[in-house]
Amino acid sequence: MPGRLRFDLYDVIEALGMALDLVSSSIARPLSEHSRRVAYISIKIAETMGLSEREVRELYISALLHDSGLVSQKMFRFLRDIEWNGAQIHCEEGYRLFKGSRMLANTAHIIRSHHDRWVGQNVSGLEKDAIPLASRIIFVADRVDMLVNHEIPVLTQRERVEEWLKSQSGLFFDPGVVEAFKGVSQPDSFWFDLTSQFLRVRIEEMMPRGSVFCNVYEMRDLASAFAQVIDLKTPFTQTHSREVSRIAGMLARRFGFGDEESALMEVAGLLHDLGKLGIPDDVLDKPGKLDRDEAAIMRRHVYDTYVILRSIKGFEKATEWAAFHHERMDGSGYPFGYRAERLSLGSRIMAVADVFQALNQNRPYRPRMSREEVSRLMERYAAEGTLDRNVVAEVLGGYDDYAGYCEMPL
């Protein structure tokens, strides 16, 4: 469906990759930017193996998203093992997330097989050349990154990494991919790139860039798939992002937003909690009130959402709608402490949608509230000047319609 709102697909995928790296970096700093390093290694191998520009782009997207099914910090702790009990679970989960996406259907198959062993005996039923080449490349790149110890000089590790890969060639790994890695890893510059703070710049120099754009409806398709990644972070918010999106989209239409802007509001709703991927599991799942330190950690998620989404060109307005959902009309919100005059109608709508959905959902620290409790609390917020009176009035006036979105099945 044509429209005036268009976004660079690679900007979007890179932003989602940044969000995934929040999970690993919250566990240990050396794991920070794991997805980006896997993408870098994969592209270098692809260059040696002669992949086409289209294949390199697809490989890059798949490498950035390869751990989409791995949002639990508990599972990330096993990443350094070549094979761990349940490894295939996150591959299958990543496949499930994206298999229905029009733009990422093939990426889903690549993600599904990125831990498939060359000799076979895989859940996918594939072996050797039947395994997608991109999956075989990502498997090697992923394990290489896990082998590198960022606490010691990287050049001293080259022989150890190459010898280990050689020992697993023909068992876990495609011998052709291992041989290609051996070629790209010879220059010192490869290892310096891998551990460089300028890695993103190096990747941008290497990537074949074309005019690959997605419209707002295709963006919504991508965001809908990724919202499931966000909502998988904790069992207590398994539908939160998607339900906030539906409520915010309906509110946008009621307040006169056009079709594209309403769809953009839905995208913002789907991604509004992107930064929660970096919040420790024990904070998100805590059954009681957060202490001072935990509350401080939690407050960071909207800032991270803002920084990540700001990297998408042309998405600035929706970034504010998404990232300002904890700002308050009286200036008491966070992370920027903006007052009413700085908050657009879209940002006000998202704040109300987020609060309304949260009150209508079970949380680890309280059960779902009754209609009377929700109405009383939101009326108080409106009277105190923290939430927009008009938006609150609309939600409460059509309570059954909006609450119905909180009960929709996945």
N, C-alpha and C positions, 0 to 999 in steps of 0.2 A: 504494500500500500504506500504510494508516494506521499511525501510531505516535506515540510520545510525543515524539520528537526532531523539532523543527521550527525552521526558520531563515528569517529575513526575506530574501527573494530579493534585495532591493536592497542589504542589507548584504553579501551574498555578491558581487554584481556589482561593488559599489564597492571591495571588497577586491581583487578580480581586476584592476580598473582601476588601483588603486594599484601593484600588482605590475608591470603593463605599463609604468607610468611610471618604474619603476626602470631600464628599458633606456635610455630617452631621457635621463634625468637623469644617468646614468653617463657620458654623452658630453659634455653641456654643460648647465650649470645652467639657461640659458634654456629648454631643452626640457623641464625638469621640469614635471610635471603637464600634459603635452600632451593626454592623453586627457580629463582633466577640463575643460580649457578648450574643447576641441572639443565636449564635452557641453553646456557652458554656452551657447556660441554657437548650437548646434543647438536647444536648448530655447527660446532667445529668438526664433529665426526661426520655430519651430513655433507659438509663441504668436501671432505676427503673422499666420501663415497659417491659423490656426483649426483646428489638428489636435485630435482628440479626446484625452481623458485616456489612453485605451488606446494611441493612436498615439504620444503623447508619452513614455509609459513605454517603449515598444518602441524609440523613437528614442534615448532616454537610454541604455538598455542597449547598443544597437548602437554608439553613439558612444564609450562607455567601452571597448568591446572592438574597435573598428574596426581597430586595428593589431596584433591578436593574431598575425597571420602574419608580423610584422616584429620578430623577436627578435635578429637579428644587428645589431651596432653598425655593421658595414660598410654595410649597406643604409640605416640611419638617417641616414647622412651625406648622402644624396641627397634627404632629405625637403624641403628648401627649394626644390627644382626642381618646377615644376608637373607636369612629365612627365619621367620618367627611364627609361632602358632597364631593363625588368624590374619596373616599378611594379606591373603587374598580377599578378606572381608572389605578392606578399604578400596581395593580395586573394583570390586563388584558394586560398592556403594557409589563410587565415582561414576561408574558406568550408568547406574540407575538414575543419577542426578541429571545427566546430560543426554541420555539416549532419546528423549522426546523433543530435544531442541532442534529446530530446523537448521540452525547454523553450526551446531556442535555434535551432530549425530555421529560423524566419523571419529571425532575426537573422543567420544564416549567409548568406542571400540578400542582405540589406542590405549586409553586409560585402563580399560578392563584387563589388558594383557601386559601391562608394564612390569609385572613381576613373574611373567611366564618363563619357565625354565626351557632352555634350548632343547633338552632331551625329552621334554614332554611331561606327562603326568600332571597336567594343569587342569584347573577347574574349567577353563575354557574349552578343553579338549584339543587345543592346538599344540603343535610342536614344530621345531625347526623353522623352515621357510614359510610355513603356514601362519606363524605369528607375525603380525604386522611389523614391518621393518622399523617404523617409528617407535613401536613398543620395545623392540630389542635394543634400539639405541638409547632410549630413556632408561631402561634397566641398567645398562652399563654406566651411564652418566650419573644416575641416582646413587649407585653403589660407590662410585669413585668419590663423589662428594661426601659420603658418609665415612669414607676411609681417611680423608684428609683431617689432620689434627691442626686446628688453627692456633694452637698455643705454642707451636714450635715452628722454626723456619720451614717454609713449604718445599723448598728445593731439596731438602734432606729426605723427603718422603717419596720422591719420584720412583726410585727403584723398588721400594716396598710395594707401592700401589701397582706398578706394572707387573711385578712378580706374582702378586696375589691374583690379578686378573688373568694372567696366563695360566695359573693353576686351576681356574674355574672355567676356562675356555673350553667349549664343547660339552660342558655340563650345565652350568647355569646360563652361560652367555654364548651368543652367536660368535664363532671364531672370526668371522669377517669384520664384525663390529669391534672386537677386541684388537684386531690387527690395525684397523683404522684409528682407534684411540692411540695405539702405540706411536703411530705416525704424527698425530697432532700434538702429542704430549712431549715431543723431543725439545722444542725451544723453551728456554727459561720463561719467555713471555707468556706462554700458556698458563703456567703456574702462578705467575704474578697477576695476570688477569683474573684468575680464579679467586684470588684472595684480595683483590683490589677494591677500594671504596668507590672506584670509578667503573665498576663492572657494567652498570646500566649504559654508560656512554659507549663502552666497547661493543655491547650487543647492538645498540642502535647503528653503529658503524657497519656492522656485519650483516644486519638483516636486510633482505630485499624488501623495500617498502613500496607499496603500491597504494592506489586510491581505493581501499576497501572500506566502505562505509556501511553502517547499519542505520535504518530509520528508527523512530521512537518505538514502533511496534516490535521490530526485531530486537531492539534493546530491551524491551519488556520481556521478551521471550528468554533472553540471556539472563536477565536479572531474576526472573522467576525460578530458573534452574539454580542460580547461585543462592537465592534466598533459602533454599532447602539446606545448603551448606551452613549458612548462618544459624538456622533454626535447629540444626542437628547438634549444635554446640552443647545444649542442655536439654534434657527431656521435659523441662518445665515450660519451655517456650517453643515447642515443636511446630506451631503454626503461627507464631506471633508476627513475623515479618509479612507473610502473605495476607494475614487478616488486617493488619494495619494498612497495607496497600489497598485492599478492597474498600475499607472504610474511607481512607483518604481520597481515593478516586471518586467514590460516590459523593463525598462532600464537595470536591472540586466541581463536579457537574452541577450540584445544587447551587453553588455560588457563581455559576456562569462561566466556568472554564470551558474552552473548546475541546474538541475531541483529542487533538494532539497534546495539549497541555494537561488534560485529565489523564491521558496515558503516561505522560511524563511524571505526573504526581504519583501514579501507581509504581513507576520505576523507582522513584525516590523512597516510597514506602517499603518496597522490597529490599532496598539497600541501606535503610536508615540505621540499622544496627551492625553494619559491616565491621566496625571497630571492636565489637564484642568477641571476635575471633581471637583477640589478644588478651582477653581477661581469663585468669586462671580458673580452671574448672571448679575448684573448691570455693571460690568467691561466688560464682554464678549459681552454684547449687546449695549454698549455705541455707539451712532450714530456719535460721533466726535472723535477727537484725544484724546488719554489717557493722563492724567496729570502725573506728576512725580511719585506720589504715586501709581496710578493705573498701570503704566508701570512696576513699581517694583513688584507689585503683580503678574502681568501677566508673568513676566520673571521666576517666580518660577515653572511654570508648567513643564518645561523640567527637572528640578532637581527632582521633585517628580516622574516623569516618570522613570527617571534613578534609583532612590532608590527602587521603587516598582518592576521594572522588574529585577533588580539585584538579587532579592530574588529567582528567578527561576533558579535552577541549570542547567547548560549547555546552558543557554540562553545569556551568556555574550556578544558574538559577536553581536547578534541581538539587545541586549540592547543598545549598542553603536550606531548602525544604527538608532534606534528609537530616543534615547535621545539626540543625537548630531545634530539634524536637524536645530538647531539655532546656531551652531558653524560655524565659517567662516574661510576661508583659511588664511586670514591675521591676525587672532587672535582677531578680533573685535567682535566675537560672544559670546554666553553665553550658559550654566552657568559656564563652565570651562575655557573659553578663549583659547582653543587649537588652534594651528596653523596647517598648511597643513601637516607637517610631522607626526602629531599625528592623523590625520583624514584618516581613511581607505576609499577605494573606495566606500564601502557600505554606509558609513556616508555621503560622498559627493553626492552620488546618492539621498539619502533621502532628503538632504538639497535642491537640485534642484527640486525634485518632489514636495516638500512642497511649495516652492515659486511659481513654475509654476501653481500648482493647485489653490493656493490662489489668484493669479492674474486673473485667469480665473473663479473666483467665486464672486458673489455678497457678499459684506460685509456690516455691519451696517454703516461704515464710508465712503463707496464709492461703485459705481456699478462695475460690471465686466468690465475688461479692454478689449480694442480691440486687435486684433492680432498685429497690429503695435506697440501699447503701450507696450504690453508684451514683444515683441521681442527687442524693444529698451532698455527697462529696464534691461532685463536679459543679453543682450550684454554688458551693462554698468557694471553690477555686475561682469561679467567674466573679463572685461578689468581692473577693479579696483582690481581684485584678491580676491574677497570675495566668489565667487562661482567657482567651478571647470570648466575651459574653455572647456574641452573635453565633459563633461556631458552636459553643456549648449549647445554646438554645436550640440550634438546628439538630444536633445529635440527640438531645433529650426529647425534642418534639417528635422525632422519628425513631424513637428508641428501638422498637421491634425490628425495623428495617436494618439498622446498624448493628444491633446485637445479633441479628441473624448471620451476619458475616463472621461473627466469633464462633459460630457453631458449624461452619461448613466443613465437610470432610476433606482430607488431603487429596 
